[in-house]
Amino acid sequence: QVQLVESGGGLVQAGGSLRLSCAASGRTFSNNAMGWFRQAPGKEREFVTAMRWSVGITFYADSVKGRFTISRDNAKNTVYLQMNSLKPEDTAVYYCAAASTYQGSLRIGNVYDYWGQGTQVTVSS
């Protein structure tokens, strides 16, 4: 089992920045990939970014490319989401996810085995 705990959400003005953290505990050695998803009120969950853990390859949704950056600290078993130039449409609950083994695209939520509880990000205009 892997436990994921997100932190760092909050209220920020448009154009501002936030950094989310996702601390993993438990059988973290089995994580092959980690990702961030978000869900706004009344909308479906959508992919934000992901990283193949062993090689550090990253993937981004077009809507956040150039503004958001995923990174990791192996020693702390933590993945980060640096969000810059935030827009009101970035407002959502952000979820961290981990995949032990997977087939298919990391942009699809079903490939992930573990999910955090989510952290709220609100961007005011």
GUDOFI-427915 format. One record per residue (C-alpha): residue number from 0; x, y, z; residue in one letter. Coordinates in pm, 1 decimal, padded with zeros to 6 digits. Layout:
BEGIN
num | u | v | w | residu
NUM | X | Y | Z | A
...
This chain:
BEGIN
num | u | v | w | residu
0 | 00000.0 | 00000.0 | 00000.0 | Q
1 | 00104.2 | 00356.0 | -00067.6 | V
2 | -00032.0 | 00656.4 | 00115.8 | Q
3 | -00030.3 | 00996.6 | -00051.5 | L
4 | -00079.5 | 01325.6 | 00130.3 | V
5 | -00107.7 | 01652.4 | -00060.4 | E
6 | -00043.9 | 01995.4 | 00082.9 | S
7 | 00017.1 | 02349.0 | -00033.5 | G
8 | -00318.6 | 02445.9 | -00172.5 | G
9 | -00481.6 | 02777.5 | -00098.7 | G
10 | -00618.1 | 03102.0 | -00233.1 | L
11 | -00406.5 | 03306.4 | -00472.6 | V
12 | -00467.2 | 03594.5 | -00709.6 | Q
13 | -00449.4 | 03547.8 | -01082.8 | A
14 | -00090.6 | 03562.9 | -01199.0 | G
15 | 00037.5 | 03427.7 | -00871.1 | G
16 | 00211.7 | 03102.9 | -00784.2 | S
17 | 00162.9 | 02804.2 | -00558.3 | L
18 | 00363.0 | 02489.8 | -00497.3 | R
19 | 00181.7 | 02171.0 | -00412.6 | L
20 | 00352.8 | 01881.4 | -00240.2 | S
21 | 00261.8 | 01514.6 | -00235.9 | C
22 | 00435.4 | 01303.7 | 00025.2 | A
23 | 00431.6 | 00930.6 | -00032.1 | A
24 | 00468.5 | 00668.4 | 00238.6 | S
25 | 00440.2 | 00293.1 | 00254.6 | G
26 | 00559.3 | 00079.4 | -00035.9 | R
27 | 00697.8 | 00375.8 | -00224.0 | T
28 | 00966.7 | 00171.1 | -00396.2 | F
29 | 00694.4 | 00024.1 | -00610.8 | S
30 | 00595.9 | 00357.9 | -00760.6 | N
31 | 00671.8 | 00367.1 | -01130.4 | N
32 | 00495.5 | 00690.7 | -01204.2 | A
33 | 00327.7 | 00976.9 | -01026.7 | M
34 | 00086.1 | 01230.7 | -01155.4 | G
35 | -00133.8 | 01524.8 | -01072.4 | W
36 | -00496.9 | 01554.9 | -01170.6 | F
37 | -00755.2 | 01819.0 | -01092.4 | R
38 | -01129.6 | 01844.4 | -01071.5 | Q
39 | -01326.9 | 02166.1 | -01083.8 | A
40 | -01687.0 | 02188.7 | -00956.7 | P
41 | -01927.4 | 02035.0 | -01203.8 | G
42 | -01647.5 | 01908.9 | -01427.3 | K
43 | -01478.0 | 01577.3 | -01480.4 | E
44 | -01137.2 | 01504.2 | -01339.6 | R
45 | -00864.2 | 01604.4 | -01580.9 | E
46 | -00499.0 | 01523.3 | -01624.0 | F
47 | -00247.9 | 01792.9 | -01532.2 | V
48 | 00097.6 | 01637.4 | -01536.3 | T
49 | 00285.0 | 01314.0 | -01471.8 | A
50 | 00635.7 | 01180.7 | -01434.4 | M
51 | 00783.1 | 00840.5 | -01507.2 | R
52 | 00973.2 | 00802.4 | -01182.1 | W
53 | 01277.5 | 00599.3 | -01289.9 | S
54 | 01370.9 | 00810.5 | -01589.9 | V
55 | 01220.8 | 01145.0 | -01498.2 | G
56 | 01025.9 | 01181.0 | -01821.5 | I
57 | 00742.2 | 01428.7 | -01779.8 | T
58 | 00409.4 | 01489.3 | -01948.8 | F
59 | 00187.0 | 01795.7 | -01933.4 | Y
60 | -00163.0 | 01891.0 | -02035.1 | A
61 | -00162.2 | 02160.3 | -02301.1 | D
62 | -00353.2 | 02390.8 | -02068.5 | S
63 | -00068.0 | 02403.1 | -01816.6 | V
64 | 00237.5 | 02356.4 | -02035.6 | K
65 | 00489.1 | 02631.3 | -01973.4 | G
66 | 00323.5 | 02735.6 | -01647.7 | R
67 | 00331.5 | 02422.8 | -01431.3 | F
68 | 00631.6 | 02205.4 | -01346.2 | T
69 | 00639.0 | 01863.2 | -01184.1 | I
70 | 00947.7 | 01766.8 | -00989.0 | S
71 | 01055.0 | 01515.6 | -00728.7 | R
72 | 01272.4 | 01464.5 | -00425.1 | D
73 | 01363.3 | 01097.0 | -00414.5 | N
74 | 01507.2 | 01116.8 | -00063.9 | A
75 | 01181.2 | 01255.5 | 00069.2 | K
76 | 00953.4 | 01041.7 | -00150.2 | N
77 | 00782.8 | 01363.2 | -00245.2 | T
78 | 00659.2 | 01499.7 | -00574.7 | V
79 | 00592.2 | 01867.4 | -00626.9 | Y
80 | 00375.0 | 02072.8 | -00857.5 | L
81 | 00500.8 | 02425.3 | -00908.7 | Q
82 | 00221.5 | 02636.8 | -01051.9 | M
83 | 00303.8 | 02977.3 | -01195.7 | N
84 | 00097.5 | 03237.3 | -01380.9 | S
85 | -00216.0 | 03093.5 | -01228.5 | L
86 | -00549.9 | 03164.1 | -01391.0 | K
87 | -00902.5 | 03151.5 | -01249.4 | P
88 | -00967.6 | 02846.3 | -01466.0 | E
89 | -00697.9 | 02661.1 | -01269.5 | D
90 | -00931.2 | 02662.0 | -00970.4 | T
91 | -00993.9 | 02300.7 | -00870.5 | A
92 | -00918.6 | 02029.9 | -00620.4 | V
93 | -00578.1 | 01891.1 | -00710.2 | Y
94 | -00506.4 | 01523.4 | -00656.6 | Y
95 | -00179.1 | 01338.7 | -00648.3 | C
96 | -00171.2 | 00982.5 | -00782.3 | A
97 | 00078.4 | 00697.6 | -00797.1 | A
98 | 00103.1 | 00401.6 | -01031.2 | A
99 | 00289.0 | 00084.3 | -00937.7 | S
100 | 00270.7 | -00087.6 | -01271.4 | T
101 | 00078.0 | 00045.7 | -01562.3 | Y
102 | -00004.5 | -00001.1 | -01924.3 | Q
103 | -00117.5 | 00276.7 | -02144.0 | G
104 | -00107.7 | 00649.2 | -02103.5 | S
105 | -00025.7 | 00826.5 | -01779.3 | L
106 | -00278.6 | 01087.7 | -01888.2 | R
107 | -00555.8 | 00843.8 | -01796.8 | I
108 | -00662.4 | 00826.6 | -01434.3 | G
109 | -00744.3 | 00456.2 | -01441.3 | N
110 | -00378.3 | 00354.8 | -01470.2 | V
111 | -00306.1 | 00488.7 | -01122.2 | Y
112 | -00334.6 | 00266.8 | -00816.3 | D
113 | -00326.7 | 00520.0 | -00533.8 | Y
114 | -00473.7 | 00864.7 | -00482.7 | W
115 | -00436.5 | 01138.4 | -00227.0 | G
116 | -00723.7 | 01316.0 | -00057.8 | Q
117 | -00685.7 | 01630.7 | -00264.9 | G
118 | -00599.1 | 01991.1 | -00191.4 | T
119 | -00805.6 | 02293.1 | -00293.6 | Q
120 | -00654.2 | 02557.9 | -00519.4 | V
121 | -00857.7 | 02873.4 | -00571.4 | T
122 | -00742.6 | 03145.8 | -00808.6 | V
123 | -00922.9 | 03476.6 | -00782.2 | S
124 | -00953.2 | 03718.2 | -01071.8 | S
